[in-house]
Amino acid sequence: MIRKSKNKLVIVLLFKGKEGFKQTFKTVIYASTPSILSFWFPPLFVVGLIWSIVLTCKGLMKLQKLKTLYAVMAVLLPIVIVLAIGLLLRFV
């Protein structure tokens, strides 16, 4: 969880977030709650995961005072990078 917050903080700082690590950490922790709770019921896990991503975007917009596009990029960019590396490693 802390590593996830640090990744988000780096991305948020790249997109000129106004607040520091504490606000980013609060956003990630609170927004992760739906995916953690839905983990116990697998059919709802995808819904919980998507809702967690939406809440993270909304939280970064509010607490870091980011524009919508920057908040979405701050959330989705690490996911896309990890998926791309995973795909590259699979085919190598």
C-alpha positions as CSV (number, residue, x, y, z in Angstrom):
1,M,0.0,0.0,0.0
2,I,2.8,2.4,0.9
3,R,4.6,1.6,-2.4
4,K,1.4,2.3,-4.3
5,S,1.1,5.7,-2.5
6,K,4.7,6.5,-3.3
7,N,4.2,5.8,-7.0
8,K,1.1,7.9,-7.0
9,L,3.0,10.7,-5.2
10,V,5.7,10.8,-7.9
11,I,3.1,10.9,-10.7
12,V,1.1,13.6,-8.8
13,L,4.2,15.7,-8.4
14,L,4.9,15.3,-12.1
15,F,1.4,16.7,-12.8
16,K,1.9,19.6,-10.3
17,G,-0.1,18.4,-7.3
18,K,-0.5,21.1,-4.7
19,E,-0.3,19.0,-1.6
20,G,2.2,16.4,-0.4
21,F,2.5,12.8,0.5
22,K,0.0,12.9,3.3
23,Q,-2.9,13.9,1.1
24,T,-2.0,11.4,-1.5
25,F,-1.7,8.6,1.1
26,K,-5.1,9.4,2.5
27,T,-6.6,9.4,-1.0
28,V,-5.1,6.0,-1.9
29,I,-6.1,4.4,1.5
30,Y,-9.7,5.6,1.4
31,A,-10.1,4.8,-2.3
32,S,-8.7,1.3,-1.8
33,T,-11.5,0.4,0.6
34,P,-14.0,-0.8,-2.0
35,S,-11.5,-3.2,-3.7
36,I,-10.4,-4.5,-0.4
37,L,-14.0,-5.2,0.8
38,S,-15.1,-6.7,-2.5
39,F,-12.1,-9.0,-2.5
40,W,-14.1,-11.4,-0.3
41,F,-16.8,-11.7,-2.9
42,P,-15.0,-12.4,-6.2
43,P,-17.9,-11.5,-8.6
44,L,-17.9,-8.0,-7.2
45,F,-14.2,-7.6,-7.2
46,V,-14.0,-6.0,-10.7
47,V,-16.7,-3.5,-9.7
48,G,-14.8,-2.7,-6.5
49,L,-11.6,-2.3,-8.4
50,I,-13.1,0.0,-10.9
51,W,-14.8,2.0,-8.2
52,S,-11.5,2.3,-6.3
53,I,-9.9,3.8,-9.5
54,V,-12.8,6.3,-9.8
55,L,-12.5,7.3,-6.1
56,T,-8.7,7.7,-6.4
57,C,-9.2,10.0,-9.4
58,K,-11.8,12.0,-7.5
59,G,-9.7,12.1,-4.4
60,L,-6.6,13.4,-6.2
61,M,-8.7,16.0,-8.0
62,K,-10.1,17.3,-4.6
63,L,-7.1,16.9,-2.3
64,Q,-4.3,17.6,-4.7
65,K,-6.3,20.2,-6.6
66,L,-5.5,18.4,-9.9
67,K,-7.4,18.8,-13.1
68,T,-9.5,15.8,-14.2
69,L,-7.1,14.8,-17.0
70,Y,-4.1,15.0,-14.7
71,A,-5.8,13.0,-12.0
72,V,-6.8,10.3,-14.5
73,M,-3.3,10.1,-15.9
74,A,-1.8,10.0,-12.4
75,V,-3.9,6.9,-11.7
76,L,-3.8,5.1,-15.0
77,L,-0.2,5.8,-16.1
78,P,1.3,3.4,-13.4
79,I,-1.2,0.7,-14.3
80,V,-0.4,1.0,-18.0
81,I,3.3,0.9,-17.4
82,V,3.1,-2.2,-15.2
83,L,0.9,-4.0,-17.8
84,A,3.2,-3.0,-20.6
85,I,6.3,-4.3,-18.7
86,G,4.4,-7.5,-17.9
87,L,3.5,-8.1,-21.5
88,L,7.0,-7.4,-22.7
89,L,8.5,-9.8,-20.2
90,R,6.0,-12.4,-21.2
91,F,7.1,-12.4,-24.8
92,V,10.8,-12.1,-24.1
